Every structure is written in C-alpha cells, then in structure tokens.
C-alpha cells in the first residue's frame, strides 16, 4: 500500500467526479467524516476507519486494521466485505475498468 501511494497518490479519473478516486495519503478522511447523522447509524462501528476510495455516488472503501477492506454503500446503508488485501482491492478496481460499463465501487454506477 505504501508503494501504491508513493507512485499513485490520489489516483482518480478526469474529470474527478466521473467515477470517484483514491484519497491522497496526506488527506485520508475517516468513515465518520463522510457519513454523519442519525441516518447513518449502520456506519457508526466503523466511523474511525480510514477511507481509501470514494465512488462518484458517495460509496466508500475503508481499511480495517487487519489489511482487509469494506465497502460502505451509502444508498443501502450496508457494509460489505470488499477485499482481503490491498492487492485484491486493486484487482477489483481494475476489473471494473476492464468491463467498461460502470464505475469502481459504486453500487449504482453499473449499467
């Protein structure tokens, strides 16, 4: 993950709102910074986790302490397992792009 940030810090598509992007290492928010209020009680247990990626629709990928990643789906208020490692996360991100009909980690962005 450190090597990724060294070479690709803040990687996103242009224009940036098109499909979201990875956060810059110097500006990584926590889940609680993005999801606030009583309507997001489902996310309270992960509020202190760092957000690695935010999709265009507001979904977020957060990192657990044990190098796993979860997908916080904004619209459905659900938390799903996303990847068992950073390599898996990048593989999943690349898979979205290889299909070409959707946005990475965006629960409503796929046609």
C-alpha positions in Angstrom: 0.0 0.0 0.0 2.9 2.4 0.8 4.3 1.7 -2.7 0.9 2.4 -4.3 0.8 5.8 -2.5 4.4 6.5 -3.5 3.6 6.2 -7.2 -0.2 6.8 -7.5 -1.1 9.1 -4.6 -4.6 10.4 -5.1 -5.2 8.4 -8.3 -8.5 9.3 -10.0 -10.0 9.7 -13.4 -10.5 13.0 -15.1 -12.8 14.8 -14.6 -12.6 13.7 -10.9 -16.3 13.3 -10.2 -16.6 10.8 -13.1 -16.0 7.7 -11.1 -14.5 8.8 -7.8 -11.0 8.1 -6.8 -8.4 7.2 -4.2 -7.7 9.7 -1.4 -4.3 11.4 -1.1 -2.3 9.9 1.7 -2.0 13.3 3.3 -5.7 13.8 3.3 -7.4 10.5 4.1 -10.7 11.0 5.9 -12.4 8.6 8.3 -15.7 7.0 7.6 -17.3 9.3 10.3 -16.2 12.3 8.3 -18.1 11.2 5.3 -21.2 9.5 6.8 -22.8 11.6 9.6 -26.1 11.9 11.4 -28.7 9.6 12.6 -29.5 8.3 9.2 -26.1 6.6 9.1 -26.2 4.6 12.3 -25.2 1.5 10.3 -21.7 3.0 9.9 -21.1 4.1 13.5 -19.0 1.0 14.3 -16.5 1.8 11.5 -16.5 5.6 11.9 -12.8 5.7 12.8 -11.6 3.6 9.8 -9.6 5.4 7.1 -11.4 5.8 3.7 -9.2 4.7 0.9 -11.5 5.3 -2.1 -14.8 7.2 -2.6 -17.0 6.5 -5.5 -18.9 9.1 -7.5 -22.2 8.2 -5.8 -20.7 8.5 -2.3 -20.0 4.9 -1.6 -16.6 4.4 0.2 -14.0 1.8 0.6 -12.5 1.7 4.1 -9.5 -0.2 5.5 -9.8 -2.5 8.5 -6.8 -2.9 10.8 -6.0 -6.4 9.5 -5.5 -5.2 5.9 -9.0 -6.1 4.8 -11.3 -3.6 3.1 -15.0 -3.0 3.4 -17.4 -1.3 1.1 -19.8 1.2 2.7 -22.8 1.5 0.5 -24.4 4.9 1.0 -27.8 4.4 -0.6 -28.5 1.0 1.0 -26.7 1.7 4.3 -24.9 -1.6 4.0 -21.3 -2.7 4.8 -19.9 -5.4 2.6 -16.6 -7.2 2.6 -14.7 -5.8 -0.4 -11.2 -7.2 -0.5 -8.9 -9.4 1.7 -5.8 -7.4 0.8 -4.7 -4.2 -0.9 -3.7 -6.3 -4.0 -7.2 -7.7 -4.1 -8.7 -4.2 -3.8 -6.6 -3.0 -6.8 -7.6 -6.1 -8.7 -11.3 -5.4 -8.1 -10.8 -1.8 -9.1 -9.1 -2.9 -12.4 -11.9 -5.4 -13.0 -14.5 -2.6 -13.1 -12.4 -0.7 -15.7 -11.9 -3.8 -17.9 -15.7 -4.2 -18.3 -16.1 -0.6 -19.3 -19.8 -0.1 -18.3 -19.6 1.1 -14.8 -17.8 3.0 -12.1 -15.5 1.4 -9.5 -17.1 0.6 -6.1 -20.2 2.5 -7.0 -23.3 0.4 -6.1 -25.4 2.2 -8.6 -22.9 3.1 -11.3 -23.0 -0.1 -13.3 -25.4 -0.1 -16.3 
